[in-house]
Amino acid sequence: MIELIFVACLQSSPSVCEQKAVQYVEPISPLACAMGAQPELAKWVESHPGWSISQWKCQSVRDREIHI
């Protein structure tokens, strides 16, 4: 399973950031995740006023579990 991981920071206090993740229900490739990331992130920012995205990446959920 692939997920879109991103860091969202408060616009009023850029040092306050949180890591978020969007897991895709249907299996997709890392390339499909990367190509669809911008619209997905734009939707998130639109529904979370006052926040901005500072960085993002697509990765396997399995990879994330190994590194934690």
Secondary structure, 3 states (H helix, E strand, C coil): CEEEEEEEEECCCCCCEEEEEEECCCCCCHHHHHHHHHHHHHHHHHHCCCEEEEEEEEEEHHHHHHHC
